[in-house]
């Protein structure tokens, strides 16, 4: 009996030793992945994500480093949170990260990823982007459509003036959305879409809902046994929204309207900045006419305000990509088909590159003589400032967005007095991905 027990103990010890040895050898032979927190079975690291994903990723990155490896369910992902890593990913090895992850929401909203935003990189994608950049959003086209932008700006100002005289409240988010929506509608269909307040509120609701669903981590995308289930009710909501709005309206409308909301709220929260902006516009434009796009080059402080707004509140805080082949980033192995999240929000707040990174200081974008720092451009040349992304997958509507946001914000500053009653500061609660 004693011999049997000794033999059993010997076998168990041998089995455990073999298992531990194999695990050790496998770990040593496996490629070195980026640092990662402890994952849970089935859900991986989904439990670490709060309601705002980019803030949760930033918190994890502070502990584990600027390049982290996480499992969202069964899907392997990496998150980049420093300018150096972003440059390596989006410039040096861009060709390895040109894919876009396919999700339930993107599949619904973009008709099976048929638009160039979520389409796989290839001939079709290159044709679609060339069409948008050279025709729909090209310089000559934008010049021809300047009267449309001027009309929509005047419509917004007249509407707000009428409301102010009547002493009625206005949902600025809805009105910014209506202006941007009507502008894009007239660009592509030659007619306005939102003629009254009710329509504006409805369009705003739809845009916000689709943006929320796009940025929401859907369990169907990450946990294999949930793929055919609608645990969160997202598919049901998408079926209702699917035919209501096209992705061009969603992208162009939400980017411009959200940037305007953030810019205006920051100005109201910083009255000294607002006063200086008023003084600049009054000295350059005067009080006898409305500010125009042709005035923008002579309004450097206004340009700095918009840049600082985009730094702190980028339209897309996380840019999703997907690796198409194995690669090595900063000494770490990134396998093919790994989902990548570039945290534009984190790099714009990196204290290594930005003094008082969390403070709203438009002056950081100005030279000593008051002119704009040309090297700090928004078009993806500086990897600590990427509000519109960079490279081949960068936002094609950057020029239109800047024209619209700068001109509309200047008109709001010039035509109205803005302030907060009491001590409460304005704040906007947003979440989502690009």
Helices and strands as residue ranges (DSSP letters): H 2-29, G 46-48, H 53-64, E 67-72, E 75-80, H 83-87, I 88-92, G 94-97, H 104-109, H 123-131, I 132-136, H 139-144, H 146-166, H 172-189, H 197-215, H 219-222, G 224-226, H 234-241, H 247-269, H 271-284, G 293-298, H 300-312, E 318-322, E 327-329, E 332-334, E 339-343, H 344-347, G 362-365, G 391-393, H 398-415
